[in-house]
Amino acid sequence: MINQIRADFYRQRRSIGMLILLIATVALGIVTTWSKTTIGITTGGEEYAHQLSAIERQGWTVRTGLQVGVASASSLVYFYIAVFVIVIGSEYSQHTLKNTLTSGISRIQFILGKYVTILIDIILLTLCYFITILITGLALGRKPGADWGVLSKDVAVMTLLVSFCISVIISLGIVLLIIAKSLVIPAVAIVIWPVLIGLVELTAKWQWLKYFDFVGFGEQIVLNTLEADQAWIYAGASVGVVLAAIIGSALIISKQEI
């Protein structure tokens, strides 16, 4: 599995797609900070929306930029589809899956290795996003809004939370990719997931669906708009989905012809 992860990162270093994705991620951070606006769809619920509005009405600081930048996490989901395509989608589009699976790696190691690679990619890109927001805010002459210890903690916590929540959605895309053997269905599912969950919950009145609003979960945690008991349910659902996706994908692929 380690060799597979190393091979994936080696391939990414030679990929123009990852460079373009990095540039796009940095550009999003600059635009959101410069324009003092949210790009994307906020899915954190009514209390989250009120908290976000209250923050935006305050004097704009570097810390304000970081907090509001979390609200653009739904846009990062669309960007990181490229990571999904490059890391695991290429195995299907380039027909290299059989070579990989016959090289001595087990199915569960293959899926787990791909998820770990995607997660690391997302963490690094998201870290670049928040660091860009911080640097842009300082370059524009804005006050820090907190000491450097707090700002560093904010960047670390925001990076890990946003990255993990996005990776949960992408783990579902992995399952769909293996079932459909096509990039179209999982790519569409990843794109519409944050919006679809909100719409179905609203129209069907299924309150339990909110625990599968993974992007909204990350947003609410960062702005502290979740009760502790609710946060644990969200966290449990997220971890459960990732484990089910990894194990389920391995089981499905073990039954397929390759």
PyMOL commands that set and color helices and strands:
alter all, ss='L'
color gray80, all
select helices_A, chain A and resi 2-13+16-35+46-57+62-70+73-79+81-93+97-101+107-139+148-180+184-204+207-212+214-222+228-254
alter helices_A, ss='H'
color red, helices_A
deselect
rebuild
show_as cartoon
